[in-house]
Amino acid sequence: MLFADPDDIDAVNPTLIAAVAPWADRLCRLWFRLEVEGLEQLPSGPALVVGNHNAGTMFLEAVGFGARAHRATGELWCGLAHDALMAAPVVGPLLAAVGAVRARHEAAHRAFEQGRKVLVFPGGNAEAFRSFRRRHEVDLQGRRGFLRLAIRAQVPVSPVVFIGGHEGLVILREGRRLAKALRADRWLRSEVWPVMLALPWGVAVGPVPHLPLPVDCTARVLPPIDIAGRYTAEQADDPAVLEALYQEVEGAMQAALDAMAAERKGAFARLRRR
């Protein structure tokens, strides 16, 4: 386990997932009062599940969502993770054991061939560390690679929208200039170097882990977007197709996030009620 291949989708350990999922689900229910809506909208069989990335490195509501989905469906998913996470001692092998692989199209295609769903957060670090004032924005960074993946594999795109986790810390500045000065894009594949208020540090600089505040969180699965019925695999590199599909996916996610934000009780929901 300590030397698990970060590109091996077969490193997943179903026994470990079955043991950990109830505890992860319970933790997120207690700490975040995590609500997961629309699991019945997940398509059967392989699909590309696309989410917006919150909460920096401690995106625990995504862990809770995965645990809830596994308990509801019994399916083994594959998650595409950042190189730095998969390369980390202990953390990388543990992530591999629960279904994560280094973010590579080849690994995703192998997962699809096995009938598995693949979870991806195209916005990456830049979206994960967007400023607090932009917490209700979906920002997939204009990336089209995930759409090429879905079109080539002829699998549906299943959007899921998260809200709440970005209030578990306060990101004051995204630090794009600092990241460029540090050349973080080269050695950490990070376009940002955030300045944030977060536990237990107080003020922290850089993409460091933190202790999330116990804010209310929700994950909402949206209706799937058909691919095989609309596009052929040969259209995966068509700029017009990619642009139209990108706008459709990000637009649907933003509309859902706007609606979810309107339903909340303001910033730091739950903390105000304590």
C-alpha positions in Angstrom: 0.0 0.0 0.0 2.9 2.4 0.8 4.1 2.0 -2.8 0.8 2.0 -4.7 1.1 3.1 -8.3 -0.7 6.5 -8.6 -1.7 5.6 -12.1 -3.1 2.2 -11.3 -6.9 2.2 -11.2 -6.8 -1.3 -9.8 -5.1 -0.2 -6.6 -8.6 0.5 -5.2 -9.4 -1.5 -2.1 -13.2 -2.3 -1.9 -12.9 -3.6 1.6 -11.2 -0.5 2.8 -13.9 1.7 1.1 -16.7 -0.3 2.6 -15.1 0.2 6.1 -14.3 3.9 5.7 -17.4 5.1 3.8 -19.8 5.0 6.8 -17.3 6.9 9.0 -16.6 9.5 6.4 -20.3 9.9 5.8 -21.0 10.3 9.5 -18.2 12.8 10.0 -19.5 15.0 7.2 -23.0 14.8 8.5 -21.9 15.9 12.0 -19.3 18.5 11.1 -20.8 20.0 7.9 -24.4 18.7 8.2 -23.7 17.7 4.6 -26.8 17.3 2.5 -26.5 15.3 -0.8 -29.3 15.9 -3.2 -30.2 14.3 -6.5 -28.2 11.0 -6.3 -31.0 9.4 -8.3 -30.0 11.6 -11.2 -26.6 9.9 -11.6 -26.7 7.9 -14.8 -26.2 4.2 -14.7 -22.9 2.8 -15.9 -19.8 4.8 -16.8 -20.0 8.6 -16.6 -17.8 11.7 -16.1 -18.9 13.3 -12.9 -17.8 17.0 -13.0 -17.7 19.1 -9.8 -16.7 22.7 -8.8 -13.7 22.7 -6.4 -14.1 24.4 -3.0 -12.2 24.7 0.2 -8.6 24.6 -0.9 -6.8 21.3 -0.1 -9.3 20.2 2.5 -12.3 19.6 0.2 -13.9 17.2 2.8 -17.5 17.7 1.5 -16.3 16.0 -1.7 -15.2 13.0 0.4 -18.6 13.0 2.1 -20.3 13.1 -1.2 -18.2 10.1 -2.5 -19.0 8.2 0.7 -22.7 8.9 0.4 -22.8 7.9 -3.2 -20.9 4.7 -2.5 -23.3 3.8 0.3 -26.3 4.5 -1.9 -25.1 2.7 -5.1 -22.3 0.3 -4.0 -20.3 1.5 -7.0 -16.5 1.9 -7.1 -15.7 5.3 -8.5 -12.4 6.6 -9.8 -11.3 10.1 -8.8 -8.7 12.2 -10.8 -6.4 13.8 -8.3 -3.6 16.4 -8.4 0.0 15.0 -8.9 1.2 16.5 -5.6 -1.5 14.6 -3.7 -0.8 11.3 -5.4 3.0 11.7 -4.9 2.7 12.5 -1.2 3.9 9.7 1.2 1.1 7.9 2.9 -1.6 10.2 1.6 -1.0 9.2 -2.1 -1.3 5.4 -1.4 -4.3 6.0 0.8 -6.0 8.0 -1.9 -5.1 5.2 -4.4 -6.7 2.6 -2.1 -10.0 4.5 -2.1 -10.1 5.0 -5.8 -8.0 8.1 -6.7 -5.5 8.1 -9.5 -3.2 10.8 -10.9 -5.2 12.9 -13.3 -4.5 11.3 -16.7 -6.9 10.6 -19.6 -5.4 7.1 -19.9 -6.4 6.1 -16.4 -9.9 7.6 -16.9 -10.5 5.6 -20.1 -9.5 2.4 -18.3 -12.0 3.2 -15.6 -14.7 3.8 -18.1 -13.9 0.4 -19.7 -14.5 -1.2 -16.3 -17.9 0.6 -16.1 -16.9 3.0 -13.4 -17.7 6.6 -12.9 -14.9 9.1 -13.0 -15.0 12.2 -10.7 -13.0 15.3 -11.9 -12.7 18.9 -10.7 -11.5 20.8 -13.8 -11.0 24.1 -11.9 -8.1 22.6 -10.0 -6.1 24.7 -7.6 -7.2 28.0 -9.1 -10.8 27.3 -8.4 -10.1 25.7 -5.1 -8.3 28.8 -3.8 -10.5 31.5 -5.5 -11.1 34.5 -3.2 -13.9 34.5 -0.6 -15.9 37.1 -2.5 -15.9 34.7 -5.5 -17.1 31.7 -3.4 -20.4 31.5 -5.3 -18.7 31.4 -8.7 -18.1 28.2 -10.8 -14.8 28.6 -12.5 -13.7 25.6 -14.5 -10.8 27.8 -15.8 -11.8 27.5 -19.4 -10.4 23.9 -19.6 -11.8 21.7 -22.2 -9.8 18.5 -21.6 -12.5 16.9 -19.5 -14.9 17.4 -22.3 -12.6 15.8 -24.8 -12.4 12.9 -22.4 -16.2 12.5 -22.3 -16.7 12.8 -26.0 -13.9 10.4 -26.9 -15.2 7.9 -24.4 -18.8 8.5 -25.4 -20.0 8.8 -21.7 -22.5 11.3 -20.2 -21.3 14.3 -18.2 -22.9 14.3 -14.8 -22.5 17.8 -13.1 -22.4 18.0 -9.3 -22.4 21.4 -7.5 -20.9 22.0 -4.0 -21.6 24.9 -1.7 -20.5 25.7 1.8 -16.9 24.4 2.0 -15.5 27.7 0.7 -16.8 29.3 3.9 -14.7 27.0 6.0 -11.8 29.4 5.5 -11.5 33.0 4.2 -9.2 33.4 1.2 -8.1 37.0 1.1 -6.0 36.9 -2.0 -5.4 34.3 -4.7 -1.8 35.2 -5.1 -1.3 34.7 -8.8 1.6 37.1 -9.0 3.3 35.4 -6.1 2.7 31.9 -7.6 4.3 33.2 -10.9 7.3 34.6 -9.0 7.8 31.2 -7.2 7.3 29.4 -10.5 4.7 27.2 -8.6 3.1 26.3 -12.0 6.3 24.4 -12.8 7.0 22.4 -9.6 3.5 22.3 -8.1 1.2 22.8 -11.0 -0.4 25.7 -9.1 -1.4 29.0 -10.7 -2.1 30.5 -7.3 -0.4 31.0 -3.9 -3.2 32.1 -1.6 -3.2 34.3 1.5 -6.0 33.1 3.8 -7.5 33.2 7.3 -7.8 29.6 8.4 -7.5 27.4 11.4 -5.2 26.5 13.1 -2.8 29.0 11.5 -4.6 32.3 11.8 -3.0 33.8 8.7 -1.6 31.3 6.2 0.3 31.7 3.0 0.4 29.1 0.3 -1.8 26.0 -0.5 -1.5 24.5 3.0 -4.0 22.2 4.7 -6.4 23.8 7.3 -9.1 22.8 9.8 -12.4 23.6 8.2 -15.0 25.6 10.1 -18.2 23.6 10.8 -20.3 25.3 8.1 -23.3 23.9 6.4 -22.5 22.1 3.1 -24.6 20.8 0.3 -23.8 18.8 -2.8 -26.4 18.7 -5.6 -26.3 16.3 -8.6 -27.8 17.8 -11.7 -29.4 16.0 -14.7 -26.8 14.3 -16.8 -25.8 15.8 -20.2 -25.9 13.3 -23.0 -22.9 12.9 -25.1 -23.2 9.7 -27.3 -26.6 10.9 -28.6 -25.3 14.3 -29.7 -21.6 14.0 -30.6 -19.3 11.4 -32.2 -15.9 10.6 -30.8 -14.3 12.3 -33.9 -15.8 15.7 -32.7 -13.6 15.6 -29.5 -11.2 18.2 -31.0 -13.8 20.4 -32.7 -13.4 23.9 -31.1 -17.0 24.8 -31.7 -18.3 21.6 -30.1 -16.1 22.0 -27.1 -17.0 25.7 -26.6 -20.8 25.0 -26.8 -20.5 22.0 -24.4 -18.3 23.9 -22.0 -20.8 26.8 -21.8 -23.6 24.3 -21.3 -21.8 22.5 -18.4 -20.5 25.5 -16.7 -23.7 27.4 -17.2 -25.8 24.7 -15.7 -23.5 24.5 -12.7 -23.5 28.2 -12.2 -27.3 28.4 -12.4 -27.5 25.7 -9.8 -25.0 27.4 -7.5 -26.9 30.7 -7.8 -30.0 28.9 -6.7 -28.3 27.1 -3.8 -26.7 30.4 -2.6 -30.1 32.1 -2.6 -31.4 29.3 -0.4 -28.7 29.7 2.2 -28.9 31.9 5.3 -25.9 34.0 4.4 -22.2 33.5 4.8 -21.0 31.1 7.5 -24.4 29.4 7.6 -24.8 27.4 10.8 -22.1 29.3 12.7 -24.6 32.2 13.1 -27.1 29.8 14.7 -24.6 28.5 17.3 
